[in-house]
Amino acid sequence: MTNMKTVLITGASSGIGRDIALQFSKENFNFVLVSRRENLLVNLKNELLNNNPNISVDYFVCDLRE
């Protein structure tokens, strides 16, 4: 059994959140991404999966301030 790790990243669509996701993807982490901008989340999800098709990427569109 493989011990897969999952990371939750808020503000994942740009800036530090996006950069952190790219770094974690090098370590074979699975993802739960959260941001307000769905189009950027979809782009990031596709990029992460293109870099590593063995991971899973889920995302949620929401504003955590609300």
LINTAGI-V93595 format. One record per residue. N is the residue number from 1. D_CENTER is the distance of its C-alpha to the mean C-alpha in whole Angstrom. Layout:
[[N/D_CENTER] [N/D_CENTER]]
This chain:
[[1/23] [2/20] [3/18] [4/15] [5/13] [6/10] [7/8] [8/7] [9/6] [10/9] [11/10] [12/6] [13/8] [14/11] [15/13] [16/12] [17/8] [18/7] [19/10] [20/9] [21/5] [22/8] [23/10] [24/9] [25/8] [26/12] [27/13] [28/12] [29/9] [30/8] [31/5] [32/6] [33/4] [34/8] [35/10] [36/13] [37/13] [38/12] [39/13] [40/11] [41/8] [42/9] [43/10] [44/7] [45/6] [46/10] [47/10] [48/7] [49/10] [50/13] [51/12] [52/12] [53/13] [54/14] [55/10] [56/9] [57/6] [58/7] [59/7] [60/10] [61/12] [62/14] [63/16] [64/16] [65/19] [66/21]]
